[in-house]
Amino acid sequence: MTISDAARILRGSNTAATEYFRRKTQRILFKKMLPVTQKATNSTGLSSAYKKMVSKFGFMRQW
């Protein structure tokens, strides 16, 4: 973190620190957590259950 980053956080909104850390870590965490998440959802059967549900009912985006 640079001094400029810290100053922006101090002068920023209530979520400035969260936004900073999200920008700096989101891609790294996603890359590290994806294999762990995939392994867990595959081993519990969640992935196959989800795929069955989607093929039966389709996918509706709520947002």
C-alpha positions as CSV (number, residue, x, y, z in Angstrom):
1,M,0.0,0.0,0.0
2,T,1.3,3.4,-0.9
3,I,1.0,6.5,1.1
4,S,-1.4,7.9,-1.6
5,D,-3.5,4.7,-1.2
6,A,-3.7,5.3,2.6
7,A,-4.6,8.9,2.1
8,R,-7.4,8.0,-0.3
9,I,-8.8,5.5,2.2
10,L,-8.7,8.1,5.0
11,R,-10.4,10.8,2.9
12,G,-12.7,8.4,1.1
13,S,-16.1,7.0,1.8
14,N,-17.0,4.5,4.6
15,T,-16.2,1.7,2.2
16,A,-12.9,3.1,0.8
17,A,-10.7,0.5,2.6
18,T,-13.0,-2.4,1.5
19,E,-12.9,-1.1,-2.1
20,Y,-9.1,-0.8,-2.0
21,F,-8.7,-4.4,-0.7
22,R,-11.2,-5.7,-3.2
23,R,-9.3,-4.1,-6.1
24,K,-6.0,-5.4,-4.8
25,T,-7.0,-9.0,-3.8
26,Q,-10.1,-10.1,-5.7
27,R,-8.4,-11.7,-8.7
28,I,-5.7,-13.4,-6.5
29,L,-8.2,-14.8,-4.1
30,F,-10.5,-16.0,-6.8
31,K,-7.7,-17.8,-8.6
32,K,-6.6,-19.5,-5.3
33,M,-10.1,-20.3,-4.1
34,L,-11.7,-21.6,-7.3
35,P,-9.9,-25.0,-7.3
36,V,-10.8,-25.5,-3.6
37,T,-14.4,-24.6,-4.2
38,Q,-14.7,-26.7,-7.3
39,K,-13.2,-29.7,-5.5
40,A,-15.7,-29.3,-2.6
41,T,-18.8,-28.8,-4.7
42,N,-17.8,-31.8,-6.9
43,S,-17.1,-34.1,-4.0
44,T,-20.4,-33.3,-2.3
45,G,-22.4,-33.8,-5.4
46,L,-23.5,-30.1,-5.4
47,S,-22.2,-29.6,-9.0
48,S,-24.1,-32.4,-10.5
49,A,-27.3,-31.6,-8.6
50,Y,-27.1,-28.0,-9.8
51,K,-26.5,-29.1,-13.4
52,K,-29.5,-31.4,-13.2
53,M,-31.7,-28.6,-11.8
54,V,-30.6,-26.1,-14.5
55,S,-31.2,-28.6,-17.3
56,K,-34.7,-29.4,-15.9
57,F,-35.9,-25.9,-15.0
58,G,-33.5,-23.6,-16.9
59,F,-31.6,-20.7,-15.5
60,M,-33.4,-17.5,-14.5
61,R,-31.3,-14.5,-13.6
62,Q,-32.9,-12.6,-10.7
63,W,-30.7,-9.5,-10.9
